[in-house]
Amino acid sequence: MTSLPERSHNTEAADETWLTPKEICAQLQIPEQTFYQWRAKHVGPRAYRIGRHLRINRTDFVAWLALHAEE
């Protein structure tokens, strides 16, 4: 009898944190309207539609912040 190889568990994917637009706005101290305006203009952090909810991956958000930091 042959055994199946063990599946490697991707712990990186399991550790991903998803933020809501409200959480993003609280961190940035901006009105939600500003977030949605940025989204419409494609200048805000990348967001994903999960079911009927909009979520932002924390890793994407941190990368977006780094790109927009003033030097």
HURA-V76633 format. One record per pair of residues at least 6 apart in sequence whose ideal C-beta (glycine too) atoms are under 7 Angstrom apart, sorted by the first residue. I is the first residue (numbers start at 1). J is the second residue. Records with the same first field share a line. If there is no record, write none. Layout:
# HURA-V76633
I: J  J
This chain:
# HURA-V76633
16: 57  59
17: 58
18: 55  56  57
19: 55  56  58  61
20: 55
21: 32  35  54
22: 32
24: 35  45  56  61
25: 31  32  35
35: 44
38: 44
39: 47
45: 56  60  61  64
46: 60
47: 54  55  56
48: 55  57
